[in-house]
Amino acid sequence: MRVIVVDDDKLVAVSLKTILESEKEIDVLALGGSGKEAILLYRQHKPDILLMDIRMEEMSGLEAAEQILTQDPQAKILFLTTFSDDAYIVKALRIGAKGYILKQDFEGIVPALQAVLGGQTVFGGDIAGKIPALMHATLGFHYQNYGISEKEKEIIEEVASGLSNKEIAEKLYLSEGTVRNYVSVILEKLDLRDRTQLAIFYYRNQGGKL
């Protein structure tokens, strides 16, 4: 089994390499530290499985996975993260990841890789129990019923993609303060508490329509 490990904590990446290569069947081809490196390493090595963290500098694991899966829909990507975050889980499912497991469950990493190689989708810990509720979508949902404008929906999409206010401002050519104001207004209109709830709301409604 040919694996690439990507984690922005070098110590974690090296430790994972050691754990994985204690198994005769696993060969760790390369280590990366960012989403951008993940894309480059995947193109270079075409591994059987890409084992990747989610929260990383420059580009998140989710963003990298989305690009990789667009180019190669057969790619097997397994997320390994500290965070059992509902929005991340939903996004991972929607983009076509083969699994989402927690770093705390380190004994389950090798079995998870074996399962993914065999064509299964793997969700560790308490994550599997969350999935039915998280993936439930409200049919016929329309943002206009909440007074959401097209620009506000665009902001929602970027928040759901995991971008910060600063990153959204740069991408949409707005000031960071303007984006912050947009987010506050959106949360009020949708009666949500924070950005995480907003991301979950977005994915539960499959993006919604205006």
FENTALIN-V585076 format. One record per residue. N is the residue number from 1. RES is the residue in one small letter. OMEGA is omega in whole degrees, 0 to 359 (none if undefined). BURIAL is 1 if it has 24 or more other C-alpha atoms within 12 Angstrom, else 0. Layout:
# FENTALIN-V585076
N | RES | OMEGA | BURIAL
N | RES | OMEGA | BURIAL
This chain:
# FENTALIN-V585076
1 | m | 182 | 1
2 | r | 188 | 1
3 | v | 169 | 1
4 | i | 179 | 1
5 | v | 179 | 1
6 | v | 178 | 1
7 | d | 184 | 1
8 | d | 172 | 1
9 | d | 186 | 0
10 | k | 180 | 0
11 | l | 178 | 0
12 | v | 181 | 1
13 | a | 180 | 1
14 | v | 179 | 0
15 | s | 177 | 0
16 | l | 178 | 1
17 | k | 180 | 1
18 | t | 180 | 0
19 | i | 184 | 0
20 | l | 184 | 1
21 | e | 171 | 0
22 | s | 175 | 0
23 | e | 185 | 0
24 | k | 186 | 0
25 | e | 186 | 0
26 | i | 177 | 1
27 | d | 178 | 1
28 | v | 186 | 1
29 | l | 185 | 1
30 | a | 175 | 1
31 | l | 177 | 1
32 | g | 183 | 1
33 | g | 181 | 1
34 | s | 177 | 1
35 | g | 179 | 1
36 | k | 177 | 1
37 | e | 180 | 1
38 | a | 180 | 1
39 | i | 181 | 1
40 | l | 182 | 1
41 | l | 179 | 1
42 | y | 179 | 1
43 | r | 184 | 0
44 | q | 189 | 0
45 | h | 185 | 0
46 | k | 183 | 1
47 | p | 174 | 1
48 | d | 181 | 1
49 | i | 172 | 1
50 | l | 179 | 1
51 | l | 193 | 1
52 | m | 173 | 1
53 | d | 179 | 1
54 | i | 183 | 1
55 | r | 179 | 1
56 | m | 179 | 1
57 | e | 176 | 1
58 | e | 181 | 0
59 | m | 182 | 1
60 | s | 177 | 1
61 | g | 179 | 1
62 | l | 179 | 1
63 | e | 180 | 1
64 | a | 180 | 1
65 | a | 180 | 1
66 | e | 178 | 1
67 | q | 182 | 1
68 | i | 182 | 1
69 | l | 174 | 1
70 | t | 181 | 0
71 | q | 181 | 0
72 | d | 182 | 0
73 | p | 180 | 0
74 | q | 182 | 0
75 | a | 177 | 1
76 | k | 182 | 1
77 | i | 179 | 1
78 | l | 180 | 1
79 | f | 177 | 1
80 | l | 188 | 1
81 | t | 177 | 1
82 | t | 192 | 1
83 | f | 173 | 0
84 | s | 186 | 1
85 | d | 184 | 1
86 | d | 182 | 1
87 | a | 178 | 1
88 | y | 181 | 1
89 | i | 180 | 1
90 | v | 180 | 1
91 | k | 179 | 1
92 | a | 178 | 1
93 | l | 186 | 1
94 | r | 181 | 1
95 | i | 175 | 1
96 | g | 176 | 1
97 | a | 182 | 1
98 | k | 178 | 1
99 | g | 182 | 1
100 | y | 181 | 1
101 | i | 184 | 1
102 | l | 180 | 1
103 | k | 180 | 1
104 | q | 181 | 0
105 | d | 188 | 0
106 | f | 179 | 0
107 | e | 182 | 0
108 | g | 185 | 0
109 | i | 181 | 1
110 | v | 176 | 1
111 | p | 179 | 1
112 | a | 178 | 1
113 | l | 180 | 1
114 | q | 180 | 1
115 | a | 179 | 0
116 | v | 178 | 1
117 | l | 180 | 1
118 | g | 176 | 0
119 | g | 180 | 0
120 | q | 171 | 0
121 | t | 190 | 1
122 | v | 174 | 1
123 | f | 186 | 1
124 | g | 175 | 1
125 | g | 182 | 1
126 | d | 186 | 0
127 | i | 184 | 1
128 | a | 182 | 0
129 | g | 181 | 0
130 | k | 194 | 0
131 | i | 181 | 1
132 | p | 181 | 0
133 | a | 182 | 0
134 | l | 184 | 1
135 | m | 178 | 1
136 | h | 181 | 0
137 | a | 177 | 0
138 | t | 183 | 0
139 | l | 176 | 0
140 | g | 181 | 0
141 | f | 178 | 0
142 | h | 180 | 0
143 | y | 183 | 1
144 | q | 177 | 0
145 | n | 179 | 0
146 | y | 181 | 0
147 | g | 180 | 0
148 | i | 179 | 1
149 | s | 179 | 0
150 | e | 179 | 0
151 | k | 179 | 0
152 | e | 177 | 1
153 | k | 177 | 1
154 | e | 177 | 1
155 | i | 179 | 1
156 | i | 181 | 1
157 | e | 181 | 1
158 | e | 176 | 1
159 | v | 180 | 1
160 | a | 177 | 1
161 | s | 177 | 1
162 | g | 181 | 1
163 | l | 176 | 1
164 | s | 177 | 1
165 | n | 180 | 1
166 | k | 181 | 0
167 | e | 178 | 0
168 | i | 180 | 1
169 | a | 180 | 1
170 | e | 183 | 0
171 | k | 185 | 0
172 | l | 178 | 0
173 | y | 176 | 0
174 | l | 174 | 0
175 | s | 180 | 0
176 | e | 178 | 0
177 | g | 179 | 0
178 | t | 179 | 0
179 | v | 179 | 1
180 | r | 178 | 1
181 | n | 178 | 0
182 | y | 183 | 1
183 | v | 179 | 1
184 | s | 180 | 0
185 | v | 180 | 1
186 | i | 180 | 1
187 | l | 180 | 1
188 | e | 181 | 0
189 | k | 183 | 0
190 | l | 180 | 1
191 | d | 179 | 0
192 | l | 186 | 0
193 | r | 187 | 0
194 | d | 183 | 0
195 | r | 179 | 1
196 | t | 177 | 1
197 | q | 179 | 1
198 | l | 179 | 1
199 | a | 178 | 1
200 | i | 178 | 1
201 | f | 181 | 1
202 | y | 185 | 1
203 | y | 177 | 1
204 | r | 181 | 1
205 | n | 176 | 1
206 | q | 178 | 1
207 | g | 179 | 1
208 | g | 179 | 1
209 | k | 173 | 0
210 | l | none | 0
